[in-house]
Amino acid sequence: MRPFYLLLAILGYLGPNLLMFLESYENKNILLWTKPDETIAGLFANRISTIFAMDLLFAVLVFFIWAFFESKRLGMKRYWLYVLLTMLFGLAGTFPLFLWAREKYLKH
């Protein structure tokens, strides 16, 4: 499963982040963090985007909690790195990257 998780991580980082880099370049909103008011306004622009945003934010929260306890249980190092990667580049790439790293610890 490790190669599959790694492929998913690469695709999960490439897909959304290509669009994010375009948005960052066009609007000078680096990684969508330097103009938080614009980022939040876009994120919650209408009911449909709000639904997706709330769903994603809840999924991120669940991932952070689960990954924290799973990291502790398996003795995985650098949990904070997955939080940082999620905050910078999103969940789509970081979640499979965590699963990829986790597989190594499950084999021990």
C-alpha positions in Angstrom: 0.0 0.0 0.0 2.9 2.4 0.6 3.5 3.1 -3.1 -0.2 3.7 -3.6 -0.3 6.2 -0.6 2.7 8.0 -2.0 1.1 8.3 -5.4 -2.1 9.7 -3.8 0.0 12.1 -1.8 1.7 13.4 -4.9 -1.6 13.8 -6.7 -3.2 15.3 -3.6 -0.5 18.0 -3.4 -0.3 18.7 -7.2 -4.0 19.1 -8.0 -5.2 21.6 -5.5 -1.8 23.4 -5.1 -1.4 24.2 -8.8 -4.6 26.2 -8.5 -3.5 27.7 -5.2 -0.1 28.8 -6.7 -2.0 30.4 -9.6 -4.3 32.2 -7.1 -1.3 33.2 -5.0 0.5 34.7 -8.0 -2.5 36.5 -9.5 -3.7 38.0 -6.2 -0.4 38.3 -4.2 -2.0 36.2 -1.5 0.9 33.8 -0.8 -0.4 30.3 0.0 -3.7 32.1 0.8 -2.3 33.3 4.1 -1.1 36.8 3.5 -4.7 38.2 2.9 -6.8 36.2 5.3 -9.8 38.5 4.8 -9.9 37.7 1.1 -9.3 34.0 1.7 -12.1 33.7 4.2 -14.5 35.8 2.0 -13.8 33.5 -0.9 -14.1 30.4 1.2 -17.5 31.4 2.5 -18.7 33.3 -0.6 -21.9 31.4 -0.9 -23.8 28.5 0.6 -22.2 25.9 -1.6 -18.6 27.0 -0.9 -19.5 27.2 2.8 -20.8 23.6 2.8 -17.5 22.4 1.3 -15.4 24.6 3.6 -17.2 23.4 6.8 -16.9 19.8 5.7 -13.2 20.2 4.9 -12.5 22.1 8.2 -14.2 19.3 10.2 -12.2 16.6 8.3 -9.0 18.5 9.0 -9.9 18.6 12.7 -10.7 14.9 12.8 -7.4 14.2 11.0 -5.4 16.2 13.5 -6.9 14.4 16.4 -6.6 10.9 14.9 -3.1 11.5 13.6 -2.0 12.8 17.0 -3.1 9.7 18.8 -2.0 7.3 16.1 1.4 8.9 16.1 1.7 8.5 19.8 0.4 4.9 19.6 2.9 3.9 17.0 5.8 6.0 18.2 5.9 8.1 15.0 8.1 11.1 15.2 7.4 14.7 13.9 3.6 14.8 14.2 3.8 18.5 14.0 5.1 18.3 10.4 1.8 16.8 9.3 -0.1 19.7 10.9 2.3 22.2 9.3 1.9 20.6 5.8 -1.9 20.5 6.2 -2.0 24.2 7.1 0.3 25.2 4.2 -0.7 22.8 1.4 -4.0 21.1 2.5 -5.3 17.8 3.6 -5.5 16.1 0.1 -1.8 15.5 0.0 -0.9 15.3 3.7 -3.4 12.7 4.7 -2.1 10.0 2.2 1.5 11.1 3.1 0.7 10.4 6.8 -0.7 7.0 5.8 2.4 6.3 3.8 4.6 7.1 6.8 2.3 5.1 9.1 2.6 2.0 7.1 6.3 1.8 8.0 5.5 1.8 11.7 2.7 -0.8 11.3 5.2 -3.3 10.0 7.3 -3.2 13.2 
